[in-house]
């Protein structure tokens, strides 16, 4: 184990932690909005009304939150790659 291995491991673990912390908030809010949207859809189906398919503020927010969570997950994936690279480098 050389200094390069340790550097890759530390950088990888740091990126995993940053990615996780950045993804946790937007993903939780996305799940809340998704649940609320499904509730509205069930209510409107029960009521017998036709649901408007145009984009709403909630659907736009869900897209933004999904993109933020995806970007943070990519940061965490890069961290995993660095950790594995730390094991492969001799």
C-alpha positions as CSV (number, residue, x, y, z in Angstrom):
1,X,0.0,0.0,0.0
2,X,1.5,3.2,-1.1
3,X,0.5,6.8,-0.7
4,X,-1.4,6.7,-4.0
5,X,-3.7,3.9,-2.8
6,X,-4.4,5.8,0.4
7,X,-5.0,9.0,-1.5
8,X,-7.5,7.3,-3.8
9,X,-9.3,5.7,-0.9
10,X,-9.6,8.9,1.0
11,X,-10.8,10.8,-2.1
12,X,-13.2,8.1,-2.9
13,X,-14.7,7.9,0.6
14,X,-15.0,11.7,0.6
15,X,-16.8,11.8,-2.7
16,X,-19.2,9.0,-1.6
17,X,-20.0,11.0,1.6
18,X,-20.5,14.2,-0.4
19,X,-22.7,12.5,-3.0
20,X,-24.8,10.8,-0.4
21,X,-25.4,14.0,1.6
22,X,-26.3,15.9,-1.5
23,X,-28.7,13.3,-2.8
24,X,-30.5,12.6,0.4
25,X,-32.5,15.9,0.6
26,X,-33.7,16.2,-3.0
27,X,-34.6,12.5,-3.1
28,X,-36.7,12.7,0.0
29,X,-38.5,15.8,-1.3
30,X,-39.0,14.1,-4.7
31,X,-40.6,11.1,-3.0
32,X,-43.0,13.4,-1.1
33,X,-44.0,15.2,-4.2
34,X,-44.5,12.0,-6.1
35,X,-46.7,10.6,-3.3
36,X,-48.7,13.8,-3.3
37,X,-49.1,13.7,-7.1
38,X,-50.3,10.1,-6.9
39,X,-52.8,11.1,-4.2
40,X,-54.2,13.8,-6.5
41,X,-54.4,11.4,-9.4
42,X,-56.3,8.9,-7.3
43,X,-58.7,11.6,-6.0
44,X,-59.4,12.9,-9.5
45,X,-60.0,9.3,-10.8
46,X,-62.4,8.7,-7.9
47,X,-64.1,12.0,-8.6
48,X,-64.5,11.1,-12.3
49,X,-62.7,14.2,-13.6
50,X,-60.2,14.2,-16.4
51,X,-56.8,15.2,-15.3
52,X,-55.0,17.9,-17.1
53,X,-51.8,16.6,-18.6
54,X,-50.0,19.9,-18.9
55,X,-46.9,20.4,-16.7
56,X,-47.5,21.7,-13.2
57,X,-45.2,23.4,-10.8
58,X,-44.9,20.2,-8.9
59,X,-43.9,18.2,-12.0
60,X,-41.2,20.7,-12.8
61,X,-40.0,20.6,-9.2
62,X,-39.9,16.8,-9.4
63,X,-37.8,17.0,-12.6
64,X,-35.4,19.4,-10.9
65,X,-35.2,17.3,-7.7
66,X,-34.6,14.1,-9.8
67,X,-31.8,15.8,-11.7
68,X,-30.2,17.0,-8.5
69,X,-30.4,13.5,-6.9
70,X,-29.0,11.9,-10.1
71,X,-26.0,14.3,-10.2
72,X,-25.2,13.6,-6.6
73,X,-25.5,9.9,-7.2
74,X,-23.0,10.3,-10.0
75,X,-20.6,11.9,-7.6
76,X,-21.0,9.0,-5.2
77,X,-20.4,6.6,-8.1
78,X,-17.1,8.4,-9.0
79,X,-16.2,7.9,-5.3
80,X,-16.8,4.2,-5.6
81,X,-14.7,4.0,-8.7
82,X,-11.8,5.8,-6.9
83,X,-12.0,3.4,-4.0
84,X,-11.8,0.4,-6.4
85,X,-9.0,2.1,-8.3
86,X,-7.2,2.4,-5.0
87,X,-7.3,-1.4,-4.7
88,X,-6.1,-1.9,-8.3
89,X,-3.2,0.5,-8.3
90,X,0.1,-1.1,-7.3
